[in-house]
Amino acid sequence: MNLTNKRALITGGTKGIGAAIAVDLARQGCDVVINGRNDDESAAAARQSISAAGRKCVTVLGDVARPDDVDRLVRETEASLGGIDILIHSAGGPSWGMIDDCTPEQWKSTFDTHVHAAYFLCRRALPIMRKASEGAIVLISSVAGIRGCPNAIAYGTAKAAILHFTRMLARDEADNNIRVNCVAPGIIRTRFHDSMTAEAKAHNLAVRIPLHREGTPEQVAEAVRALVTNDFITGEVLVVDGGASMQVCR
């Protein structure tokens, strides 16, 4: 896919990985709508970087865990950009706790943000995307959805659901030349890890990550771009984790 003048909607695009993806796509020639819950300094910084790339940027605030907000987000994106060629679902956040700690409300909220939002976004955006001759959807999962990790049962389970949602939707939309792929980041330094202690970080670098360094949002954005531009990849998961999920022992 040639990205010049393509139209991209990025949920969670006001900060962290989502913002890095939005800026990267803009630098490749896309006009973008970035979505987040707050129009804060991070959102302003993302808009500034996108404007510096010479591309259009529209911010649409809303909570993707709410189907009504999703409907409005897609509707305003189509009105602002004239269509949607690329859909990135990056909105999310941590959900800590083992099963005894994870309340039913937390469990449902985690799925609302990660899994149900993907369903409502794709269901609403696909009729618009099918009007063009091609399209690309990239969903952000996690290595926690591939391998078991402690104290995050809701988060890991929801991210695992994203992996298979990717495969199922990719198969259904292949005849429409709409490709659906997934990126599974490992430990990427964003506000997601603000609560990480210095001891935990040192343990990660020494033991958990074979490359002995954390990843960056920009490295995840590069992986997303590869999946968007390569028009012979669909239904795949690209892991960006420094080797953390491939090792047998740690």
One Martini backbone bead per residue (centre of mass of N, CA, C, O) as a GRO file, in nm:
protein
  250
    1MET     BB    1   0.093   0.039   0.026
    2ASN     BB    2   0.041   0.359  -0.052
    3LEU     BB    3   0.050   0.646   0.174
    4THR     BB    4  -0.036   0.860  -0.008
    5ASN     BB    5  -0.324   1.011   0.104
    6LYS     BB    6  -0.402   0.853   0.331
    7ARG     BB    7  -0.652   0.731   0.576
    8ALA     BB    8  -0.625   0.758   0.938
    9LEU     BB    9  -0.718   0.566   1.230
   10ILE     BB   10  -0.624   0.631   1.582
   11THR     BB   11  -0.632   0.477   1.863
   12GLY     BB   12  -0.454   0.616   2.108
   13GLY     BB   13  -0.313   0.879   1.940
   14THR     BB   14  -0.216   1.085   2.192
   15LYS     BB   15  -0.021   0.844   2.297
   16GLY     BB   16   0.246   0.671   2.275
   17ILE     BB   17   0.208   0.435   2.049
   18GLY     BB   18  -0.016   0.579   1.892
   19ALA     BB   19   0.141   0.841   1.836
   20ALA     BB   20   0.375   0.710   1.683
   21ILE     BB   21   0.199   0.602   1.455
   22ALA     BB   22   0.078   0.868   1.357
   23VAL     BB   23   0.346   1.007   1.287
   24ASP     BB   24   0.455   0.796   1.092
   25LEU     BB   25   0.223   0.806   0.886
   26ALA     BB   26   0.251   1.105   0.822
   27ARG     BB   27   0.548   1.082   0.711
   28GLN     BB   28   0.422   0.889   0.469
   29GLY     BB   29   0.128   1.063   0.389
   30CYS     BB   30  -0.087   1.082   0.610
   31ASP     BB   31  -0.399   1.129   0.721
   32VAL     BB   32  -0.529   1.204   1.060
   33VAL     BB   33  -0.695   1.041   1.332
   34ILE     BB   34  -0.705   1.112   1.675
   35ASN     BB   35  -0.758   0.919   1.975
   36GLY     BB   36  -0.901   1.016   2.295
   37ARG     BB   37  -0.996   1.128   2.622
   38ASN     BB   38  -0.767   1.363   2.607
   39ASP     BB   39  -0.667   1.712   2.571
   40ASP     BB   40  -0.340   1.719   2.597
   41GLU     BB   41  -0.005   1.741   2.574
   42SER     BB   42   0.022   1.486   2.404
   43ALA     BB   43  -0.177   1.567   2.184
   44ALA     BB   44  -0.031   1.828   2.100
   45ALA     BB   45   0.235   1.690   2.019
   46ALA     BB   46   0.118   1.513   1.797
   47ARG     BB   47   0.003   1.740   1.621
   48GLN     BB   48   0.271   1.886   1.573
   49SER     BB   49   0.417   1.650   1.427
   50ILE     BB   50   0.209   1.621   1.199
   51SER     BB   51   0.224   1.911   1.093
   52ALA     BB   52   0.534   1.898   1.032
   53ALA     BB   53   0.463   1.677   0.797
   54GLY     BB   54   0.208   1.807   0.630
   55ARG     BB   55  -0.051   1.697   0.780
   56LYS     BB   56  -0.352   1.601   0.868
   57CYS     BB   57  -0.517   1.675   1.195
   58VAL     BB   58  -0.755   1.502   1.402
   59THR     BB   59  -0.943   1.534   1.701
   60VAL     BB   60  -1.117   1.262   1.877
   61LEU     BB   61  -1.302   1.236   2.142
   62GLY     BB   62  -1.307   0.923   2.334
   63ASP     BB   63  -1.452   0.607   2.441
   64VAL     BB   64  -1.407   0.285   2.313
   65ALA     BB   65  -1.588   0.139   2.538
   66ARG     BB   66  -1.808   0.308   2.379
   67PRO     BB   67  -2.016   0.262   2.118
   68ASP     BB   68  -2.105   0.559   2.072
   69ASP     BB   69  -1.817   0.670   2.040
   70VAL     BB   70  -1.738   0.499   1.800
   71ASP     BB   71  -1.948   0.599   1.604
   72ARG     BB   72  -1.854   0.896   1.614
   73LEU     BB   73  -1.561   0.855   1.531
   74VAL     BB   74  -1.616   0.740   1.248
   75ARG     BB   75  -1.797   0.965   1.143
   76GLU     BB   76  -1.584   1.199   1.181
   77THR     BB   77  -1.366   1.077   1.006
   78GLU     BB   78  -1.517   1.072   0.739
   79ALA     BB   79  -1.579   1.379   0.736
   80SER     BB   80  -1.274   1.478   0.756
   81LEU     BB   81  -1.132   1.266   0.527
   82GLY     BB   82  -1.349   1.092   0.329
   83GLY     BB   83  -1.231   0.836   0.486
   84ILE     BB   84  -1.097   0.485   0.520
   85ASP     BB   85  -0.783   0.294   0.504
   86ILE     BB   86  -0.686   0.308   0.815
   87LEU     BB   87  -0.682   0.091   1.111
   88ILE     BB   88  -0.600   0.167   1.458
   89HIS     BB   89  -0.582  -0.029   1.765
   90SER     BB   90  -0.433   0.127   2.068
   91ALA     BB   91  -0.618   0.130   2.282
   92GLY     BB   92  -0.560   0.125   2.648
   93GLY     BB   93  -0.436  -0.070   2.929
   94PRO     BB   94  -0.399  -0.165   3.232
   95SER     BB   95  -0.467  -0.499   3.415
   96TRP     BB   96  -0.444  -0.592   3.724
   97GLY     BB   97  -0.438  -0.919   3.846
   98MET     BB   98  -0.569  -1.175   3.986
   99ILE     BB   99  -0.857  -1.345   4.013
  100ASP     BB  100  -0.916  -1.244   4.313
  101ASP     BB  101  -0.871  -0.928   4.222
  102CYS     BB  102  -1.065  -0.956   3.980
  103THR     BB  103  -1.330  -0.806   3.898
  104PRO     BB  104  -1.604  -0.801   3.707
  105GLU     BB  105  -1.564  -0.504   3.627
  106GLN     BB  106  -1.273  -0.529   3.526
  107TRP     BB  107  -1.312  -0.747   3.319
  108LYS     BB  108  -1.515  -0.591   3.142
  109SER     BB  109  -1.348  -0.334   3.094
  110THR     BB  110  -1.114  -0.470   2.946
  111PHE     BB  111  -1.289  -0.578   2.708
  112ASP     BB  112  -1.409  -0.309   2.617
  113THR     BB  113  -1.131  -0.178   2.530
  114HIS     BB  114  -1.001  -0.419   2.354
  115VAL     BB  115  -1.233  -0.604   2.218
  116HIS     BB  116  -1.505  -0.455   2.176
  117ALA     BB  117  -1.379  -0.217   2.028
  118ALA     BB  118  -1.282  -0.376   1.783
  119TYR     BB  119  -1.557  -0.464   1.689
  120PHE     BB  120  -1.697  -0.182   1.659
  121LEU     BB  121  -1.490  -0.052   1.474
  122CYS     BB  122  -1.498  -0.257   1.238
  123ARG     BB  123  -1.803  -0.262   1.188
  124ARG     BB  124  -1.811   0.051   1.122
  125ALA     BB  125  -1.559   0.084   0.910
  126LEU     BB  126  -1.580  -0.129   0.678
  127PRO     BB  127  -1.792  -0.001   0.484
  128ILE     BB  128  -1.592   0.228   0.415
  129MET     BB  129  -1.336   0.062   0.326
  130ARG     BB  130  -1.480  -0.101   0.085
  131LYS     BB  131  -1.487   0.141  -0.126
  132ALA     BB  132  -1.216   0.062  -0.170
  133SER     BB  133  -0.941  -0.137  -0.299
  134GLU     BB  134  -0.817  -0.091  -0.003
  135GLY     BB  135  -0.692  -0.217   0.326
  136ALA     BB  136  -0.595  -0.151   0.683
  137ILE     BB  137  -0.554  -0.349   0.983
  138VAL     BB  138  -0.434  -0.271   1.321
  139LEU     BB  139  -0.367  -0.452   1.612
  140ILE     BB  140  -0.306  -0.426   1.964
  141SER     BB  141  -0.136  -0.628   2.158
  142SER     BB  142   0.056  -0.889   2.334
  143VAL     BB  143   0.268  -1.100   2.497
  144ALA     BB  144   0.040  -1.163   2.712
  145GLY     BB  145  -0.126  -1.319   2.468
  146ILE     BB  146   0.102  -1.561   2.436
  147ARG     BB  147   0.208  -1.553   2.732
  148GLY     BB  148   0.241  -1.616   3.046
  149CYS     BB  149   0.159  -1.387   3.316
  150PRO     BB  150   0.163  -1.222   3.601
  151ASN     BB  151  -0.094  -1.024   3.727
  152ALA     BB  152  -0.289  -1.033   3.424
  153ILE     BB  153  -0.558  -1.186   3.337
  154ALA     BB  154  -0.730  -0.984   3.176
  155TYR     BB  155  -0.522  -0.870   2.980
  156GLY     BB  156  -0.415  -1.136   2.851
  157THR     BB  157  -0.690  -1.242   2.751
  158ALA     BB  158  -0.766  -1.003   2.572
  159LYS     BB  159  -0.510  -1.013   2.390
  160ALA     BB  160  -0.570  -1.299   2.284
  161ALA     BB  161  -0.834  -1.230   2.139
  162ILE     BB  162  -0.704  -1.042   1.929
  163LEU     BB  163  -0.552  -1.256   1.770
  164HIS     BB  164  -0.812  -1.410   1.660
  165PHE     BB  165  -0.965  -1.177   1.545
  166THR     BB  166  -0.761  -1.124   1.326
  167ARG     BB  167  -0.790  -1.394   1.171
  168MET     BB  168  -1.095  -1.391   1.119
  169LEU     BB  169  -1.110  -1.115   0.973
  170ALA     BB  170  -0.905  -1.171   0.751
  171ARG     BB  171  -1.067  -1.396   0.615
  172ASP     BB  172  -1.331  -1.229   0.558
  173GLU     BB  173  -1.166  -0.969   0.402
  174ALA     BB  174  -0.995  -1.068   0.157
  175ASP     BB  175  -1.200  -1.018  -0.086
  176ASN     BB  176  -1.168  -0.689  -0.013
  177ASN     BB  177  -0.864  -0.611   0.037
  178ILE     BB  178  -0.850  -0.650   0.358
  179ARG     BB  179  -0.612  -0.616   0.600
  180VAL     BB  180  -0.530  -0.817   0.902
  181ASN     BB  181  -0.335  -0.720   1.184
  182CYS     BB  182  -0.068  -0.773   1.439
  183VAL     BB  183   0.073  -0.635   1.738
  184ALA     BB  184   0.326  -0.755   1.989
  185PRO     BB  185   0.429  -0.614   2.254
  186GLY     BB  186   0.637  -0.555   2.498
  187ILE     BB  187   0.865  -0.371   2.661
  188ILE     BB  188   0.748  -0.042   2.658
  189ARG     BB  189   0.830   0.290   2.701
  190THR     BB  190   0.565   0.402   2.895
  191ARG     BB  191   0.303   0.485   3.104
  192PHE     BB  192   0.234   0.184   3.158
  193HIS     BB  193   0.534   0.174   3.331
  194ASP     BB  194   0.532   0.380   3.577
  195SER     BB  195   0.514   0.150   3.821
  196MET     BB  196   0.790   0.058   3.777
  197THR     BB  197   1.051  -0.058   3.924
  198ALA     BB  198   1.387  -0.065   3.939
  199GLU     BB  199   1.402  -0.371   3.993
  200ALA     BB  200   1.224  -0.465   3.758
  201LYS     BB  201   1.390  -0.343   3.533
  202ALA     BB  202   1.654  -0.494   3.592
  203HIS     BB  203   1.530  -0.776   3.552
  204ASN     BB  204   1.444  -0.746   3.262
  205LEU     BB  205   1.730  -0.683   3.141
  206ALA     BB  206   1.875  -0.944   3.261
  207VAL     BB  207   1.631  -1.179   3.197
  208ARG     BB  208   1.367  -1.130   3.005
  209ILE     BB  209   1.557  -0.972   2.790
  210PRO     BB  210   1.783  -1.068   2.561
  211LEU     BB  211   1.864  -0.761   2.461
  212HIS     BB  212   1.876  -0.568   2.719
  213ARG     BB  213   1.613  -0.390   2.631
  214GLU     BB  214   1.398  -0.157   2.565
  215GLY     BB  215   1.141  -0.036   2.398
  216THR     BB  216   0.983   0.165   2.147
  217PRO     BB  217   0.730   0.323   1.993
  218GLU     BB  218   0.881   0.348   1.717
  219GLN     BB  219   0.921   0.039   1.676
  220VAL     BB  220   0.621  -0.025   1.658
  221ALA     BB  221   0.557   0.165   1.421
  222GLU     BB  222   0.731   0.015   1.215
  223ALA     BB  223   0.565  -0.247   1.224
  224VAL     BB  224   0.300  -0.128   1.134
  225ARG     BB  225   0.396  -0.021   0.862
  226ALA     BB  226   0.470  -0.294   0.742
  227LEU     BB  227   0.172  -0.406   0.751
  228VAL     BB  228   0.046  -0.181   0.576
  229THR     BB  229   0.238  -0.195   0.310
  230ASN     BB  230   0.221  -0.502   0.296
  231ASP     BB  231   0.006  -0.671   0.055
  232PHE     BB  232   0.098  -0.995   0.166
  233ILE     BB  233  -0.026  -0.940   0.463
  234THR     BB  234  -0.235  -1.161   0.665
  235GLY     BB  235  -0.316  -1.279   0.982
  236GLU     BB  236  -0.082  -1.152   1.158
  237VAL     BB  237   0.195  -1.165   1.403
  238LEU     BB  238   0.400  -0.905   1.540
  239VAL     BB  239   0.683  -0.919   1.734
  240VAL     BB  240   0.793  -0.664   1.993
  241ASP     BB  241   1.040  -0.790   2.251
  242GLY     BB  242   1.353  -0.879   2.245
  243GLY     BB  243   1.274  -1.207   2.296
  244ALA     BB  244   1.089  -1.278   2.545
  245SER     BB  245   0.874  -1.501   2.408
  246MET     BB  246   1.101  -1.727   2.295
  247GLN     BB  247   1.187  -1.833   2.562
  248VAL     BB  248   1.220  -2.097   2.790
  249CYS     BB  249   1.417  -1.946   2.986
  250ARG     BB  250   1.486  -1.701   3.289
   0.00000   0.00000   0.00000
